[in-house]
Amino acid sequence: MDREATLTGVVRRRVEPGSEPAFEAAMQGFIRFALAYPGNRGINVLRPDPGGSPTYTVIDRFADLASRKAFKATPEYREWMGRLG
């Protein structure tokens, strides 16, 4: 079977209680940015369980390690990381 190779990155973000709406709004912008980047193969965001830890899990897939490194090296990525806290 021929499968497309990918690299998966997993990031967890702890969000202060009450800040979830602002975080989710910023995350929507980040998702649009990430999906437009060459080599991005998809992104998923897992929300925290109600009453549990306020931690979001972001799963981002890239074509390869070089694509992910190039993405993370952009000034726009650093700007988004600042917005997302």
Helices and strands as residue ranges (DSSP letters): E 7-14, H 20-36, E 40-46, E 55-62, H 65-72, H 75-84
